[in-house]
């Protein structure tokens, strides 16, 4: 029997996996089977951690706003501050409020005075 030359599809698939795993260490970047497993694991982790990152940043913003609100002594806590913001229909999200709390505390003090009256 004559020798059969295989197609390029399997080679192209393996090349794509190797390119993805090229920064991995050791056999995880060299061997096809372990590279495939590590690629699946990396994609699962990235998908999971996108949601976790949103959660972590929201917690960070809340902590910063709470610290700034307690520092002002106009409001005693974060939840009263946010409650009064919603009552006055002043729609600022937590990310913006945290940036204001860090960069311009005077502005946050003005906002808290405006909503307390």
Buried (B, 14 or more C-beta within 10 A) or exposed (E): EEEEEEEEEEEEEEEEBBEBBEEBEEEBBEBBEBBBEBBEEBEEEEEEEEEEEEEEEBEEBBEBBBEBBBEBEBBEEBEBBBEBBEEEEEEEEBBEBBEBBEEEEEEBBEBBEEBEE
